[in-house]
Amino acid sequence: MNRREFIATAALAAGAVWAMPAGATMAATPAAGEPFRMARIRGHFRWADHPTGDQYLLKTFREQTGVHTDCTWYVVGLTDLKEMVKYPVLFLTSPEPFAYSPEEQRNLKEYLLRGGFLFADDCVYKGNGPRDLFFTSVKNMIDGMFEAKMTEIPLTDDLFHCFYDVPKVPVMQGKDDGAWGLYLKGRLAVFLDSGDIHCGWQSRYMREHGIGHWFAVDEETQSLHLGVNVLVYMMSH
């Protein structure tokens, strides 16, 4: 599906919570009249940095695609599966390594098996060097939850060309490990990168609100393009 086709489809089906009651498979088609939503996953670690970055991505996604989108910052914990399945996308970020309990991992696995999508981005601060502590934690956790293992997504994949052409995985800061995915029955269920693209979204928010910025305009744009592509890919593949 190309950019024009996606916008046309979104205009027909503008609306969306892709959630079903606990115990049922998450819906593949949005419920009419309900907006698309994304939630940040709460953790036992530093997980809550820059919520306006999430909101800015959702705002950009809404403006560029026409999908009816709720830009509110929602938060969920992995101990509440009934709440988790209200959101088709869960976003996770941290500058630290982390671990979730067996119960939380079981819930996340169930969420993904029902059709949910995990968008994970390593948060790294300048001065900390090219670290990827969060990236490694996520990859190890997901690899331990499924028989299928995460694999690097090649730049030729449609994920990088489904809405914007993204010629490379943006790296705002940190270590460049590329983009990785977990595929369940041919569906991309987890997207993981190490480039701190979330801070690119936050930088653009700061720039637009006159409170400074961290990165160049083109870097911010690249981070937003990849974020939009991930959401479009999740919806259209």
C-alpha positions, 0 to 999 in steps of 0.5 A: 500500500502506497501513501495515496492508497493509505490516505484514501483508505484512512478517509473511508475508515477514519476512526479506531480503537483496535481493541476487543474485550479481554479473552478475544482477538484484537480487532483487525478493523477499527470500530467506527467513530472511535479514534486510534490510540497509543499508550506508553508502557509503565515500568519499574525503571525510568520510563516516563521521559518526554510524553509530549514526544509521543503526542507530537508523533500522534499529531503528525500522524493524524495530520499527514494520514487523515486517520482519526487519532487521539493524541492524549498521552495514555499510560498502561501497566503490563499487569492489566491485560484488559487495559492493554488491549484497548490500545493497538500500539504500546510504546516503550522507551527508557535509557536504562536496562530493565526487567519485567516480572513473569506475569508482565511478560506473559501479559505482553506475550498474550497482547502480541499474540492477540494482534497488538503491536509493540513500538520500542525505542532506546532513549540515550542521553548525550554524554553517555556514549554510544550505549544500547542498554534498553535495546539489548534488554528489549531484544533479550526479553522478546527473544526469550518469550517466543520461539521466533527470534527478532531479526534486523529489518532491511532498508529494502523492507516496505516499512521504510517506504510505505508512506515516506521514503526513509533511506536509513534508520535515523540515529539521534544519539546512542548506538546504531544497531539498525531496526529490528522486528519480531514477526508472528505468522508473517505479521510484524508484532514488535519494532525496535530501534536503538537510535532514540528517535523519540527524542527527535519527536520531542525536539520538534515539539520543543522547536515549535513551542519556542523552547529550544531544540536538541537536533537539526530540523532534518534529523527531527523530520527523519525521526518523525518519518520513521515513526509515522511509517511504523504506524502506517505499516502496522495498520496496513500490513 
